[in-house]
């Protein structure tokens, strides 16, 4: 139990969310709900909460004389059977010149959710309320005594016909079970699926993991089991959308598709002039880092929600937004050095299939790769307990008008052709076409003159010229003085 001086401090700090003050001595419902909320410790602060009977909301005492009967009544809330599982609490009388306090100290429970008369109560700031479904899920997940995880539960509204059994036999099973064991295995298909937690024999239906990993159409059954990719022209979600894609289907297929997509669409590189004799490749996002983050997005997300995982690409950054937040024993203070699995069957499958590492160093590896590529470290946001968000800055940001130029690529190419430029597959932007047209008129024109004629900055001119060089359309013959531009 805390000291008298600490109680004084808590009374004076009327904004403290760990304290509930009341002058009522008979409202046992109110007391029990407060105890339940503190035992649940939804924010996972791992600190006790306090119910103080005999104090006004502003922290002043009401002159209460605490009786033994009141103390017994408060202590009895622990074991009267209405709060389950039973919370750990202590009750004490503390006397001040202005009156007495009955202080109930409630410790965070290791088994959550804690319910009062069958209802879960949580503390949100200074307010307590009934937990919604998402908050109840978080409490189940953070409980130190684990119930079966969601991916191991039977998917009761599905049948074995919802599984791609050919995919299971040809791709999944041979990678999960060694050859000698498979040769000796005489079990039927349902037993084989059940041995890998993909089928529930008792319920005669696939598990959630079975639907997700080898289902024919998981999204039809688990509505949020897809990734929404959107590319925006600018830095805000209100910017123009220039590309959109949905990754769905079973994870065996989706993992392969997202892997290729990151490698061949997300990662872009271009040569950057360093000296007359040397160029370096500039990479916007290193494939290995983004791939690792995307695989973690799939492995650790909450599949109970109807919301998809989000993969948003802005002109200056990528944001991955994952339903579910941190899980179990993983907390902001020990991330990324602690690990726990919301979906252990999916996690094991992804490790065996080679999509995630086995040594709990994926995030540390990501940070090293991003630092080396000059992206800066990935930024992890834990403020919202319902989601897990990570942001990666672009090491080669796009020009502000680049997205519009890309969207109008066909028109730009046509404009380039009208200016005598055979852009063909090069897909010139309008600005690139304008630069080439100016160079055709004067092959000794300076970058500064180009910038003035097109009313853009010289840095932007350098960027477009680098792009033209990368496309093999333009090259510089000689130095800045006495040299000239050559159009190929």
Number of C-alpha atoms within 10 A of each C-alpha: 14 11 8 12 9 11 18 12 12 19 22 13 13 18 13 14 17 19 23 26 21 20 17 14 16 11 10 13 13 13 20 21 23 25 31 30 27 31 32 31 28 23 14 12 10 15 14 20 24 25 24 27 25 24 23 17 15 12 19 15 22 16 16 18 14 19 12 10 9 16 17 11 16 24 16 12 19 21 13 11 12 16 21 20 19 19 23 16 21 15 20 17 17 15 15 11 7 11 16 20 26 23 22 25 22 27 20 25 22 18 20 25 29 29 25 21 13 10 16 24 28 28 23 14 11 12 11 18 13 15 20 11 11 14 18 20 17 21 25 21 25 24 18 14 10 12 9 8 15 19 23 20 19 23 23 13 8 17 15 18 11 18 24 17 17 10 16 20 14 10 14 18 16 13 15 14 12 10 12 8 10 14 8 8 10 10 11 8 14 16 15 18 22 17 13 15 21 30 29 22 16 7 13 16 25 31 27 30 27 32 30 27 27 25 28 17 17 23 17 12 16 17 14 20 27 24 23 19 17 17 21 20 26 23 15 11 14 9 14 15 17 14 13 12 11 13 18 21 21 23 26 19 14 17 22 11 14 19 19 14 14 19 17 11 11 18 15 16 15 17 15 16 15 10 8 9 6 9 12 12 12 17 18 22 27 24 21 16 21 23 23 18 19 22 18 18 23 22 24 22 24 26 25 17 16 14 16 22 27 20 21 18 26 23 22 20 20 21 18 22 23 25 23 25 22 26 23 19 16 17 18 13 8 10 13 14 13 14 15 13 19 21 21 17 21 24 20 16 21 22 13 16 15 11 18 22 14 13 6 14 14 17 17 13 15 20 18 15 20 23 14 12 18 18 20 16 18 21 13 15 15 15 11 11 18 17 17 22 20 17 17 23 22 22 19 19 13 17 16 14 12 18 23 17 19 17 16 15 17 16 16 22 23 20 18 25 15 12 15 13 20 17 18 12 8 14 20 31 28 22 20 21 26 20 21 26 17 18 19 17 9 12 16 17 15 14 18 14 13 19 17 11 12 13 9 13 13 15 12 15 20 15 15 20 21 18 19 21 19 16 15 12 18 18 16 16 11 11 9 12 8 8 13 18 19 15 16 10
